[in-house]
Amino acid sequence: MNKIMTLFAGIVFATAALAQSTDQLSGEWLLRREMFGQPWGFHRITFTVDKGKVTGTFASGRKLEGTLEGNVLHFTSREGQGTIECTATINGGAISGKFIETNLDNARNVQESVITGARLPPPRSGPAQRHEFIPKTFYREFSPLTPPVLHIWPGDTIHTTTVDAGGTDERGVRRSFGGNPETGPFFIESTWPGDTLVIHFSRIRLNRDYAISDDGIVDRALDSDMAVKMKDVGKTVRWHLDLERMIGTTELPGDHLKNFSVPLRPMLGCVAVAPRLGSASPSTTDSGRWGGNMDFNEIVEGVTVYLPVQTPGALLYVGDGHAAQGDGELNGDALETSMEVEFTVQVISNKQSVTSATRFAATIRTPRVESDSEIMTVGLGGSLEDALREATSGMSQWLEQDYGLAPSEIAQLLGTSVRLNINEAADRNAGVTARLSKQRLQTLARKQ
């Protein structure tokens, strides 16, 4: 079975047994489309069958009508100048067939795609669950094609571990190639593109007594004079982590750093959902509006991260633990180490209204981070200017959604109260974070 079919089996066929009923079609289904042998997209469709007549609705609101004769489904969906004609077979809770799409403005514009799918599971009854997950394989791409390692439901908690950026675990055993290998991805049932995934980190703890860094400065932070002075650096630096006093010291300090130590503040450099299907899968050193290698040193124990869902199930990845990191990760490698992690996931549907700081009227523009004292938006882009624009527009969206502020009011608030940090300078994308104190927002009426 190729990688694409393995992924789809992990997403939907694991729940195919739930489809066994006297009515083999009625209900909600997840269909995957493939064109030219490549994954192209997903559809969520709700079917209703009455005496062989089929009606239904795509998640977008598009309608369909057709027939079910035995196990053969045929339907047509017209919207504007476009028509989708589907012929498929239902077999044991799974569906397979094809879509033929025609643009009525141009009869020659016909596209054929293969579809496969299965009925989505009904909402889980019973309490949320806690999962102990021991990772065996670590992934170096934020890919929507990676088979999920675990299916969970909103409200569930996962306790797990990560390896360091070089692929070494808590016992010092090399488990993967380097480049921020990730734990996951975790498939969150009932989650759909346009939703917001909410990840609350209840535990981000060190689980070994050493970390790796180096003695260079990233190119983005060097002028020509400094670059000359730094021409002979780039060596690995190993740090001892005192887990009782929570300080780090270099194992072979230079003459001037013999008494130097840094306070440890464990954080995760990478938290991501999979980018949308059909785009190239970025490496785990990359970042975007879906999160990724943000290297934001405020993603610590106790915070909540919000990410815009791009693909069914979200496919959540975590990794790249740091024992401590200055703003921007100027060495290129912070105090890289393995980590013990525990988090709980929730999902905010894009259909929900705005009623609190954790409900959004539309897909969020940028990753968001919330602590007890601040709300923060992470802007990521090819330059610091691009990242600044993303951070500012992301925070503006948050203020408009939650507090109903007008553009002039947003400008006044940001101009007097926002704090800006460079969270990422080491990788392809730069990162700038906009931060607002919750205390400053106390006088604002929250939107109801």
C-alpha positions in Angstrom: 0.0 0.0 0.0 1.5 3.3 -1.0 1.9 6.2 1.4 -1.2 8.1 0.2 -3.5 5.1 0.7 -1.8 4.3 4.1 -2.6 7.9 5.2 -6.2 7.6 4.1 -6.6 4.2 5.8 -5.3 5.8 9.0 -7.8 8.7 8.8 -11.0 7.0 7.7 -10.9 3.3 7.3 -10.1 2.8 11.0 -13.7 4.0 11.7 -15.3 2.1 8.8 -16.8 -0.5 11.2 -19.0 2.2 12.6 -20.8 2.4 9.2 -22.5 -1.0 9.5 -26.3 -0.3 9.6 -29.4 -1.1 7.6 -28.9 2.3 5.8 -25.5 2.0 4.3 -25.3 5.7 3.1 -27.2 8.1 5.3 -25.0 10.1 7.5 -21.8 12.2 7.3 -18.9 11.0 5.1 -15.3 12.1 4.5 -14.2 11.7 0.9 -10.7 12.1 -0.4 -10.0 13.2 -4.0 -7.0 12.2 -6.1 -6.1 13.6 -9.5 -3.2 12.4 -11.7 -2.3 9.9 -9.0 -1.8 12.7 -6.4 -4.0 13.7 -3.4 -6.0 16.8 -4.3 -8.4 17.5 -1.5 -11.2 16.4 0.8 -14.9 16.7 0.9 -17.3 16.3 3.9 -20.7 15.3 2.7 -23.9 14.6 4.6 -26.2 12.1 2.8 -29.9 11.3 3.3 -31.6 8.3 1.6 -35.4 8.0 1.2 -36.7 5.0 -0.8 -33.6 5.1 -3.1 -33.6 8.8 -3.6 -30.5 10.6 -2.3 -30.1 14.1 -1.2 -27.1 15.7 0.5 -25.0 18.7 1.3 -21.3 19.4 1.1 -19.7 21.1 4.1 -19.6 24.3 1.9 -23.4 24.2 1.7 -23.5 22.9 -1.9 -26.5 20.6 -2.6 -26.6 17.3 -4.4 -29.3 14.9 -5.6 -29.2 11.4 -6.9 -30.0 7.7 -6.4 -28.8 4.7 -4.5 -29.6 1.4 -6.3 -28.2 -1.5 -4.3 -24.7 -0.5 -3.5 -24.3 1.9 -6.5 -24.5 5.6 -5.8 -25.0 8.2 -8.5 -25.5 11.9 -7.8 -25.2 15.3 -9.5 -24.4 18.6 -7.9 -24.8 21.9 -9.7 -23.6 25.3 -8.4 -23.3 28.3 -10.6 -21.8 27.3 -13.9 -20.1 24.1 -12.5 -21.4 20.6 -12.3 -20.1 17.6 -10.4 -21.3 14.1 -11.4 -20.4 11.2 -9.1 -20.6 7.5 -9.6 -19.5 5.4 -6.7 -19.9 2.0 -5.0 -20.6 1.5 -1.3 -18.9 -1.5 0.2 -18.7 -2.5 3.8 -18.8 1.1 5.1 -16.4 2.4 2.5 -17.0 4.4 -0.7 -15.0 4.5 -3.9 -15.7 5.9 -7.3 -15.1 9.1 -9.4 -16.1 12.7 -9.8 -16.5 14.3 -13.2 -16.5 18.1 -13.0 -17.7 20.2 -15.9 -17.6 24.0 -16.3 -20.7 24.9 -18.3 -19.0 28.0 -19.7 -16.5 25.7 -21.4 -17.6 22.1 -22.1 -14.0 21.1 -22.8 -13.1 22.0 -19.2 -13.7 18.6 -17.8 -11.8 17.2 -14.8 -12.0 13.6 -13.6 -10.8 12.6 -10.1 -10.9 9.4 -8.1 -12.7 9.5 -4.7 -12.4 7.2 -1.7 -13.9 7.6 1.7 -15.8 6.3 4.7 -18.5 7.4 7.1 -17.3 9.7 9.9 -17.7 8.4 13.4 -20.5 9.7 15.5 -19.6 12.0 18.4 -18.0 10.0 21.2 -20.1 9.4 24.3 -18.5 9.3 27.7 -15.7 11.2 29.4 -12.6 12.6 27.8 -9.6 10.2 27.9 -5.9 10.5 28.8 -3.5 8.8 26.5 0.0 7.6 27.3 1.8 7.7 23.9 5.3 6.3 23.5 6.7 7.5 20.1 8.5 5.0 17.9 9.0 7.0 14.8 9.7 10.7 14.4 8.9 12.8 11.3 10.9 15.5 9.6 8.1 17.0 7.5 4.9 18.8 8.5 2.9 16.7 6.1 -0.8 16.0 5.6 0.2 12.7 4.1 1.8 11.2 7.2 -0.3 8.4 8.7 -1.6 9.6 12.1 0.0 7.8 15.1 -3.1 8.2 17.3 -6.8 9.2 16.9 -8.2 11.3 19.7 -11.2 13.4 20.4 -11.5 17.0 21.5 -11.1 17.1 25.3 -8.6 14.3 25.3 -5.1 14.6 26.9 -1.9 13.1 25.6 1.2 12.5 27.7 4.3 11.8 25.6 8.0 12.7 24.9 10.0 14.4 22.2 13.5 13.9 20.9 15.9 16.8 20.6 16.6 18.7 17.3 19.3 16.2 16.4 17.0 13.2 17.0 18.4 12.0 20.4 16.0 10.9 23.1 16.0 11.3 26.9 18.4 8.3 27.3 20.9 9.7 24.8 19.9 7.3 22.1 19.8 8.5 18.5 16.3 7.8 17.2 16.1 9.9 14.0 18.0 12.1 11.6 18.3 15.7 12.7 16.2 18.7 11.7 13.7 18.9 14.5 12.1 15.4 14.2 8.5 15.6 15.5 6.3 13.5 17.8 2.9 12.9 16.1 0.9 13.6 14.1 -2.2 13.2 16.2 -5.6 13.1 14.4 -8.3 15.0 16.2 -11.7 13.6 15.3 -14.4 16.0 14.1 -11.9 18.6 13.2 -12.2 20.3 9.8 -10.4 23.0 7.8 -11.5 26.4 8.9 -11.7 25.3 12.6 -9.2 26.4 15.2 -7.3 23.8 17.2 -6.7 24.7 20.8 -3.7 23.0 22.5 -3.2 23.6 26.2 0.2 22.5 27.5 -0.1 21.4 31.1 3.4 19.9 31.2 6.7 20.9 29.3 9.5 19.4 31.4 13.1 18.5 31.0 13.8 14.7 31.0 17.6 14.6 30.8 20.6 16.5 32.2 22.3 17.9 29.1 21.6 20.0 26.0 23.4 20.9 22.8 24.0 24.4 21.3 26.8 26.0 19.3 28.9 29.2 19.4 27.8 30.9 16.1 25.5 33.7 15.3 22.9 33.4 12.5 23.6 35.3 9.3 20.4 37.4 9.6 21.9 39.0 12.8 25.4 39.8 11.5 26.8 42.9 9.9 30.0 42.6 7.8 32.4 43.4 10.7 30.8 40.9 13.0 30.8 38.3 10.3 34.6 38.6 10.0 35.0 38.3 13.7 32.8 35.2 13.7 34.6 33.4 10.8 36.1 30.7 13.0 33.1 29.9 15.2 30.4 27.2 14.6 31.5 24.6 17.1 29.2 22.4 19.1 28.7 23.5 22.8 27.4 21.0 25.3 25.6 22.3 28.4 25.0 20.6 31.7 21.4 21.0 33.0 21.0 21.1 36.7 17.5 19.9 37.1 17.2 20.7 40.8 18.5 24.3 40.6 17.1 24.7 37.1 20.3 26.3 35.7 22.5 25.5 32.7 26.3 25.8 32.5 28.6 25.0 29.6 30.7 21.8 30.2 33.9 23.4 28.7 33.5 27.2 29.4 36.0 29.7 28.1 38.1 31.8 30.4 35.4 34.5 30.8 32.4 32.2 31.3 33.6 30.0 34.1 31.0 31.5 36.5 28.3 32.0 33.8 25.0 30.2 34.1 21.5 30.6 32.5 18.1 30.0 34.2 16.3 27.1 32.5 12.9 27.7 31.1 11.8 24.6 29.1 9.9 25.4 25.9 8.8 23.8 22.6 10.2 25.3 19.4 7.7 23.4 17.2 3.9 23.1 17.5 2.1 22.6 14.2 -0.9 21.3 12.3 -0.4 19.9 8.8 -0.6 22.4 6.0 -3.3 22.0 3.4 -3.3 19.0 1.1 -2.0 19.8 -2.4 0.8 22.1 -1.2 4.4 20.9 -0.8 5.1 19.5 2.6 7.5 21.8 4.5 10.4 20.5 6.5 10.2 20.6 10.3 12.7 23.5 10.2 10.1 25.7 8.5 7.0 27.6 9.7 3.8 29.3 8.5 0.3 30.3 9.5 -0.1 26.6 10.5 2.6 27.0 13.1 5.7 24.9 12.8 9.2 25.9 13.8 8.2 29.1 15.5 10.9 29.1 18.2 8.9 31.3 20.4 10.3 31.1 23.9 6.9 31.8 25.5 5.5 28.4 24.4 6.1 27.0 27.9 4.2 25.0 30.5 0.8 26.5 31.2 0.2 28.3 27.9 -2.5 27.7 25.3 -1.7 27.6 21.5 -4.3 28.3 18.8 -3.7 27.1 15.3 -5.9 27.4 12.1 -6.8 23.9 10.9 -5.8 23.2 7.3 -6.7 19.5 6.8 -9.2 17.0 8.2 -8.2 15.9 11.7 -5.7 18.8 12.0 -2.7 16.3 12.3 -0.9 17.9 15.3 2.9 17.7 15.6 5.1 18.7 18.6 8.9 18.8 19.0 12.1 20.8 19.1 12.4 21.1 22.9 14.7 23.8 24.3 15.9 24.0 27.9 16.3 27.8 27.4 16.4 30.2 24.5 17.0 33.9 24.0 14.8 35.9 21.7 15.3 34.9 18.0 17.5 31.8 18.7 20.6 33.7 17.5 22.8 30.7 17.8 20.7 28.8 15.3 20.5 26.1 18.0 19.2 26.9 21.4 19.8 24.6 24.4 18.5 21.7 22.3 17.2 18.8 24.4 14.5 16.1 24.7 11.3 16.9 26.6 8.4 15.4 28.5 5.1 16.9 27.2 1.5 16.8 28.2 -1.3 18.6 26.5 -5.1 18.7 26.1 -6.8 19.5 22.8 -10.1 21.3 22.1 -11.6 22.4 18.8 -13.4 25.7 18.0 -15.7 25.2 15.0 -15.7 28.0 12.5 -19.5 28.0 12.8 -19.4 29.1 16.4 -20.1 32.7 17.4 -17.7 34.9 19.2 -18.5 34.7 22.9 -15.0 34.7 24.6 -11.3 35.0 24.0 -11.2 31.4 22.8 -14.0 31.7 20.2 -13.3 33.2 16.8 -15.8 34.2 14.1 -13.5 33.1 11.2 -10.3 31.3 10.5 -7.5 32.9 12.5 -4.8 34.6 10.5 -1.8 33.7 12.6 -0.8 31.3 15.4 -2.0 32.6 18.7 -0.5 32.0 22.2 -2.3 32.8 25.5 -0.8 32.8 28.9 -2.3 33.8 32.3 -1.2 37.4 31.7 -0.9 38.0 27.9 -2.4 37.3 24.5 0.2 36.9 21.7 0.1 36.6 17.9 3.0 35.0 16.1 3.8 36.6 12.7 6.0 34.6 10.3 7.4 35.7 7.0 10.4 35.8 4.7 11.6 39.0 6.3 11.3 40.7 9.6 9.0 43.3 8.0 6.7 40.6 6.6 6.6 38.9 10.0 5.8 42.3 11.7 2.9 42.8 9.3 1.6 39.3 10.1 1.9 39.7 13.8 0.1 43.1 13.7 -2.7 42.0 11.5 -3.2 38.9 13.6 -3.5 40.9 16.8 -5.8 43.3 15.0 -8.1 40.4 14.0 -8.1 39.2 17.6 -9.1 42.6 18.9 -11.8 43.0 16.3 -13.2 39.5 16.9 -13.2 39.5 20.6 -13.8 43.1 21.5 -15.4 44.6 18.4 -12.8 47.4 18.1 -12.9 49.6 15.1 -9.7 50.2 13.0 -9.0 53.6 14.7 -9.5 52.0 18.1 -7.2 49.1 17.3 -4.5 51.6 16.2 -4.7 53.6 19.4 -4.5 50.5 21.6 -1.6 48.9 19.7 0.3 52.2 19.5 0.2 52.6 23.2 0.3 49.1 24.6 1.7 46.4 22.3 5.1 44.7 22.9 7.0 43.3 20.0 9.6 40.5 20.2 11.7 38.8 17.5 10.9 35.2 18.2 12.7 33.7 15.1 15.8 34.9 13.3 17.5 31.5 12.6 15.5 29.9 9.9 14.0 30.6 6.4 11.1 32.6 7.9 11.6 35.3 10.4 9.3 35.7 13.3 7.8 38.6 15.2 5.4 38.3 18.1 2.9 41.0 19.1 2.0 40.8 22.8 -0.7 42.6 24.8 -1.2 42.5 28.6 -4.5 41.2 29.7 -4.5 43.9 32.4 -4.5 46.5 29.7 -7.6 44.9 28.2 -9.6 44.7 31.4 -11.5 47.9 30.7 -12.7 46.7 27.3 -16.1 45.1 26.9 -15.9 41.6 25.5 -18.1 40.9 22.5 -21.1 38.7 23.3 
